């Protein structure tokens, strides 16, 4: 077997350190978050991230951070900021110091001819390859895949010590999934995540790492399992999602990671609600809240209270739902803090409004549902393209249920226009349901126009199946809980 290339040694990013000046890492991280808000990005930058940039562990930032850094330091290139070029790190064209790309087969056929892309759009399949390459860039990460046991053969150990490069590769894979999912939805991504996930757990099995690296690997592997589970969830593979979330929960329990455990329970609650098991959703959300009480993050507790409220709404427990919603808003009002988990970057005021809209929709209070869904659409960050489509479709469903078919058709039409950018089976199913309930109003000109556009669009896409395990039409899930 040809030996795998050693990853390049990390070198401190002195240029970036000079830009920080006299600010502490925490103060500089706060300035990065402020700059992100100015341009409509959401990044969960903290002192640890700044430290990893300055140490050279992050050789090239993801696209969201790159846009923020360019906004903070206009006219400077990534090289001026002390980073390596994206091509050399991700293997997009030139390989540079990262060495030749190690080919690793991924399940599923290569996509066929691509549809023409509009101005400023992103090639989803190319981005998916970057997800794969960002993880496989580290030599030991690829070696871990090769060392993973096959049926009937004893396990083999990777040939080198697992260290910083491998832990960083797992963390970067998680970030890439989140960024791509926020923009494009789960459907084109899920098939690209099997190898990174198996490799992450192979790294854990390899051993030979320090305690600090072990902690990062356990957290990274668990977060990667949750992210892959979310992609399964969003693309209608509910049993796969349950398996991945259970794997993350087991990882959290083994490593004693309370933050990971709370995240796994949070996603399990969301999945249970979508699968038609609201009592399980309530129990999982309550378990998550018990764990999260140790983490000093009001925003996390707010999201978990909303998860509980969603389950209670599906149980038609209006009083319990209203109390959980009040608790969620009180906690949200305490504002963000350094203890907020990185994965919660999606959770802002728009998400709060959207989740509350879901509760009123489940309770049949269409006036309140429409009110909060409108706010969710108006407040949504442009970065979260997938959630814009979800919020807008949720609004359409609430409008038609509330007796406003023309307004519902207009909202559904806006969501339909995003389908070329967003590939999510859940959104497609929601729009399918909306079109179905609008058909009796087809004589109205606005509804007729939407239905004509919908039929044309539906003919270009394969039909999507009802999600496995769902006992009734799933509620309009709005969150991106990865």
C-alpha positions in Angstrom: 0.0 0.0 0.0 1.3 3.5 -0.9 2.1 5.3 2.4 -0.3 8.2 3.1 1.2 11.7 3.1 2.0 13.2 6.5 -0.1 16.4 7.1 2.0 19.6 7.1 3.2 20.8 10.5 1.1 23.6 12.0 2.7 27.0 12.1 1.5 29.9 14.2 -0.5 32.5 12.3 1.4 35.5 13.4 -0.3 37.8 10.9 -3.7 37.1 12.4 -2.2 37.5 15.9 -1.0 41.0 15.0 -4.5 42.0 13.8 -5.9 41.1 17.2 -3.6 43.7 18.8 -4.2 44.4 22.5 -7.6 42.7 22.6 -8.0 39.5 24.6 -9.1 36.4 22.6 -12.5 36.7 24.1 -12.8 40.4 23.2 -11.6 39.8 19.7 -14.1 36.9 19.3 -16.9 39.3 20.4 -15.8 41.8 17.7 -15.9 38.9 15.1 -19.5 38.1 16.2 -20.5 41.8 15.9 -18.9 42.0 12.4 -20.8 38.9 11.4 -24.1 40.5 12.4 -23.3 43.6 10.3 -23.3 41.5 7.1 -26.0 39.0 8.0 -23.8 36.1 9.0 -24.0 34.1 12.2 -20.8 32.6 13.5 -20.3 31.2 17.0 -16.8 32.6 17.4 -15.2 32.2 20.9 -11.7 32.5 22.5 -11.0 28.9 21.7 -11.6 29.5 18.0 -9.3 32.5 18.0 -6.6 30.5 19.7 -6.9 27.7 17.1 -6.5 30.2 14.3 -3.5 31.8 15.9 -1.8 28.5 16.7 -2.2 27.4 13.0 -4.6 24.6 13.7 -7.2 26.3 11.4 -5.2 26.7 8.2 -8.1 28.2 6.3 -11.5 29.4 7.6 -14.8 28.2 6.3 -16.7 30.4 3.9 -18.8 32.1 6.6 -15.7 33.1 8.6 -13.9 34.2 5.5 -16.7 36.6 4.6 -16.6 38.0 8.2 -12.8 38.4 8.2 -12.9 40.2 4.8 -15.5 42.5 6.1 -13.4 43.3 9.2 -10.2 43.8 7.2 -11.2 45.1 3.7 -8.9 44.6 0.9 -6.9 41.8 2.5 -6.8 38.3 1.0 -6.7 35.1 3.0 -3.0 35.0 2.6 -2.7 38.6 4.0 -4.6 37.3 7.0 -2.1 34.5 7.5 -4.1 31.7 6.1 -3.3 29.1 3.5 -5.2 29.3 0.2 -8.4 27.3 0.1 -7.1 25.3 -2.8 -4.0 24.0 -1.0 -6.0 23.1 2.1 -9.2 21.6 0.5 -7.6 20.1 -2.5 -9.9 22.0 -4.9 -7.3 22.3 -7.6 -3.7 22.7 -6.6 -2.6 20.4 -3.8 0.2 22.4 -2.4 1.7 21.4 1.0 -1.4 19.2 1.8 -0.1 16.5 -0.4 -2.0 14.5 -3.0 -5.7 13.8 -2.4 -6.4 10.4 -1.0 -9.4 9.0 -2.9 -12.1 7.5 -0.7 -15.2 6.1 -2.4 -18.6 7.4 -1.2 -21.9 5.7 -1.6 -24.3 6.7 -4.3 -23.8 7.6 -8.0 -22.2 10.8 -9.1 -24.9 13.3 -10.0 -25.8 13.7 -13.7 -25.6 16.9 -15.7 -26.1 19.9 -13.5 -28.8 22.4 -14.1 -27.7 25.9 -15.1 -27.0 28.0 -12.0 -28.0 31.5 -11.5 -25.7 34.4 -10.7 -24.1 34.0 -7.3 -25.3 30.5 -6.8 -23.2 27.7 -5.3 -22.4 24.3 -6.9 -23.9 22.0 -4.2 -22.1 18.9 -5.3 -18.8 20.7 -5.5 -19.4 22.0 -2.0 -20.2 18.4 -0.8 -16.9 17.3 -2.2 -15.2 20.0 -0.1 -17.0 18.6 3.0 -15.4 15.2 2.2 -12.0 16.6 1.4 -11.9 18.9 4.5 -12.1 15.8 6.7 -9.9 13.5 4.6 -7.1 16.1 4.3 -5.4 14.7 7.4 -3.3 11.6 6.6 -4.3 9.8 9.8 -8.0 10.5 9.1 -7.7 8.6 5.9 -5.6 5.9 7.6 -8.4 5.5 10.2 -10.8 4.7 7.4 -8.4 2.2 6.0 -7.9 0.7 9.5 -11.6 0.3 10.2 -12.3 -3.4 10.5 -14.2 -5.2 7.7 -16.4 -8.1 8.2 -14.4 -11.2 9.1 -11.1 -9.5 9.6 -9.4 -8.3 12.8 -9.1 -4.6 13.3 -5.9 -2.8 12.3 -4.3 0.2 13.9 -3.6 3.4 12.0 0.2 3.9 11.4 0.6 7.2 13.3 -0.4 8.9 16.5 -3.7 10.7 16.5 -3.3 14.3 17.3 -4.3 17.9 16.7 -4.7 17.6 12.9 -7.2 14.7 13.2 -9.2 16.4 16.0 -9.4 19.6 13.9 -10.5 17.6 10.8 -13.4 16.1 12.7 -14.4 19.6 14.0 -14.1 21.1 10.5 -16.3 18.4 9.0 -19.0 19.3 11.5 -18.8 23.0 10.6 -18.9 22.3 6.9 -22.1 20.2 7.2 -23.8 23.0 9.2 -22.8 25.7 6.7 -23.9 23.7 3.7 -27.1 22.5 5.3 -28.1 26.0 6.2 -27.8 27.1 2.6 -28.9 24.0 0.6 -30.8 21.5 2.7 -29.9 17.9 3.5 -30.7 15.9 0.4 -27.5 16.5 -1.6 -25.3 16.1 1.5 -26.4 13.0 3.4 -24.7 10.5 1.1 -21.4 12.3 1.5 -21.2 11.9 5.3 -20.9 8.1 5.8 -17.1 7.9 5.5 -16.3 11.0 7.7 -18.6 9.6 10.4 -17.1 6.1 10.4 -13.6 7.6 10.2 -14.3 9.8 13.3 -15.2 6.8 15.3 -12.3 4.8 13.9 -10.0 7.6 15.3 -11.6 7.1 18.7 -10.9 3.4 18.5 -7.3 3.9 17.4 -6.2 5.2 20.8 -2.7 6.7 21.4 -3.9 10.2 21.9 -3.6 12.7 24.8 -6.5 13.5 27.2 -7.1 16.9 25.6 -7.3 15.3 22.1 -9.5 12.5 23.4 -12.0 15.1 24.7 -12.1 16.8 21.4 -12.4 13.6 19.5 -15.3 12.4 21.6 -17.1 15.7 21.3 -16.3 16.0 17.6 -17.5 12.5 16.8 -20.7 12.9 18.8 -21.4 16.3 17.1 -20.7 14.7 13.7 -23.2 11.9 14.5 -25.8 14.5 15.4 -25.1 16.5 12.2 -25.4 13.4 10.1 -28.5 12.4 12.0 -30.0 15.8 11.2 -29.3 15.3 7.5 -31.1 12.0 7.7 -34.0 13.6 9.6 -34.4 16.5 7.1 -34.3 14.0 4.1 -37.0 11.8 5.6 -34.8 8.9 6.8 -36.2 9.0 10.4 -34.9 5.5 11.5 -31.4 6.5 10.3 -31.7 9.7 12.2 -32.8 7.9 15.4 -29.7 5.6 15.1 -27.3 8.5 14.7 -28.8 10.4 17.6 -28.6 7.3 19.8 -24.9 6.9 18.8 -24.3 10.5 19.8 -26.1 10.1 23.1 -24.0 7.0 23.9 -20.8 8.9 23.1 -21.9 11.7 25.4 -22.6 9.3 28.3 -19.3 7.4 27.8 -17.3 10.7 27.8 -19.3 12.5 30.4 -20.0 15.4 28.0 -23.1 17.2 29.3 -23.2 19.7 26.4 -23.2 16.8 23.8 -25.8 14.9 25.8 -28.1 18.0 25.9 -27.7 18.4 22.1 -28.5 14.7 21.5 -31.6 14.9 23.6 -32.6 18.1 21.9 -32.5 16.6 18.5 -34.2 13.4 19.7 -37.1 15.5 21.0 -37.5 17.2 17.6 -37.3 13.8 15.8 -39.9 12.2 18.1 -42.3 15.0 17.4 -41.9 14.7 13.6 -42.3 11.0 13.9 -45.7 11.4 15.6 -44.5 10.5 19.2 -45.2 13.8 21.1 -44.9 12.1 24.6 -41.4 10.9 23.7 -40.6 14.4 22.5 -41.7 15.9 25.8 -39.6 13.4 27.8 -36.5 13.9 25.7 -36.8 17.7 26.0 -37.2 17.5 29.7 -34.2 15.2 30.0 -32.2 17.7 27.9 -33.2 20.5 30.3 -32.1 18.6 33.3 -28.6 18.1 31.7 -28.4 21.6 30.4 -29.0 23.2 33.8 -25.3 22.6 34.5 -24.2 24.5 31.3 -25.1 28.2 32.2 -26.6 28.9 28.8 -30.1 30.6 29.0 -30.4 30.4 25.2 -29.9 26.6 25.2 -32.5 26.2 27.9 -34.8 28.5 25.9 -34.5 26.2 22.8 -35.1 23.1 25.0 -38.2 24.7 26.5 -39.5 25.3 22.9 -38.9 21.6 22.2 -41.0 20.7 25.2 -43.7 23.2 24.1 -43.8 21.6 20.7 -44.5 18.2 22.1 -47.1 19.5 24.5 -48.9 21.3 21.7 -49.2 18.1 19.7 -50.7 16.5 22.9 -53.2 19.4 22.9 -52.0 20.4 26.4 -52.6 24.2 25.8 -51.8 25.2 29.4 -48.6 23.2 29.6 -47.5 24.5 26.1 -48.2 28.2 27.1 -46.1 27.8 30.3 -43.2 26.3 28.3 -43.4 29.1 25.8 -43.4 31.7 28.5 -40.3 30.1 30.1 -38.6 30.0 26.6 -39.2 33.7 26.0 -38.0 34.6 29.5 -34.8 32.6 29.1 -34.3 34.0 25.5 -34.6 37.5 26.9 -31.5 37.0 29.0 -29.4 37.2 25.8 -26.5 35.3 24.4 -23.4 34.4 26.5 -20.0 32.7 26.0 -21.5 29.4 27.3 -23.9 29.1 24.3 -22.9 26.0 22.2 -21.4 26.6 18.8 -24.2 24.5 17.1 -26.8 27.0 18.3 -25.8 29.7 15.8 -29.1 29.2 14.0 -31.1 30.0 17.1 -32.2 33.7 17.0 -35.4 35.7 17.3 -36.6 34.3 13.9 -36.2 30.7 15.2 -38.0 31.6 18.4 -40.9 33.0 16.5 -41.0 30.1 14.1 -41.1 27.5 16.8 -43.9 29.3 18.6 -45.8 29.5 15.3 -45.6 25.7 15.1 -47.1 25.4 18.6 -50.1 27.6 17.8 -50.5 25.7 14.5 -50.6 22.4 16.3 -53.2 23.8 18.7 -55.3 25.1 15.8 -55.0 28.8 16.8 -54.4 29.9 13.2 -54.5 33.7 13.9 -51.6 33.4 16.4 -49.8 30.9 14.2 -49.9 33.3 11.2 -48.8 36.2 13.4 -45.7 34.4 14.6 -44.9 32.8 11.3 -44.9 36.3 9.6 -42.4 37.5 12.2 -40.3 34.4 11.6 -40.1 35.1 7.8 -39.4 38.8 8.3 -36.6 38.3 10.9 -34.8 35.4 9.2 -31.1 35.8 8.5 -30.4 35.7 4.7 -27.6 33.1 5.4 -30.2 30.5 6.4 -31.7 29.9 2.9 -33.2 26.5 3.9 -34.9 28.0 6.9 -36.3 30.9 4.9 -38.0 28.3 2.7 -39.3 26.5 5.7 -40.6 29.5 7.5 -42.3 30.7 4.3 -43.9 27.3 3.7 -45.1 27.2 7.3 -46.7 30.6 6.9 -48.5 29.3 3.7 -49.9 26.3 5.6 -51.2 28.5 8.5 -52.7 31.0 6.1 -54.7 28.4 4.1 -55.8 26.7 7.4 -56.9 30.1 8.6 -59.1 30.8 5.6 -56.8 33.0 3.4 -56.0 30.9 0.3 -54.8 33.8 -1.9 -52.3 34.9 0.7 -51.3 31.3 1.3 -50.7 30.8 -2.5 -48.5 33.9 -2.6 -46.4 32.6 0.3 -46.2 29.1 -1.1 -45.1 30.6 -4.4 -42.2 32.4 -2.7 -41.1 29.1 -1.1 -41.4 27.3 -4.4 -39.0 29.8 -5.9 -36.3 28.7 -3.5 -36.4 25.0 -4.4 -33.6 25.3 -7.0 -31.3 26.4 -4.1 -32.7 24.3 -1.3 -32.8 20.5 -1.6 -34.9 19.3 1.3 -37.4 16.4 1.2 -39.2 17.9 4.2 -39.8 21.2 2.4 -41.0 19.4 -0.7 -43.5 17.4 1.4 -44.7 20.5 3.1 -45.3 22.2 -0.3 -46.9 19.1 -1.6 -49.4 19.2 1.3 -50.0 22.9 0.8 -50.7 22.4 -2.9 -53.1 19.6 -2.1 -55.2 21.7 0.4 -55.2 24.7 -2.0 -56.6 22.8 -4.9 -60.3 23.3 -3.8 -59.6 27.0 -4.2 -58.2 26.7 -7.7 -60.7 29.1 -9.3 -59.0 32.0 -7.5 -56.4 33.6 -9.9 -53.6 33.7 -7.3 -54.2 30.1 -6.3 -54.4 29.0 -9.9 -51.1 30.7 -10.8 -49.4 28.9 -7.9 -50.8 25.5 -8.7 -49.6 25.9 -12.4 -46.1 26.8 -11.2 -46.2 24.0 -8.7 -47.1 21.4 -11.3 -44.3 22.6 -13.6 -41.8 22.4 -10.8 -43.0 19.0 -9.5 -42.5 17.6 -13.0 -38.8 18.5 -12.8 -38.3 16.7 -9.5 -38.9 13.1 -8.4 -41.8 12.8 -6.0 -40.8 12.5 -2.4 -42.2 9.8 -0.1 -43.9 10.5 3.3 -41.3 10.2 6.0 -40.9 6.8 7.5 -42.6 6.3 10.8 -44.7 9.4 10.8 -48.1 8.7 12.2 -49.7 11.7 10.5 -48.6 14.6 8.3 -45.5 16.0 9.9 -45.6 19.5 11.4 -43.6 22.1 9.6 -40.2 21.7 11.2 -38.2 25.0 11.1 -35.0 24.4 12.9 -31.6 23.5 11.8 -30.5 21.7 15.0 -27.1 20.5 14.0 
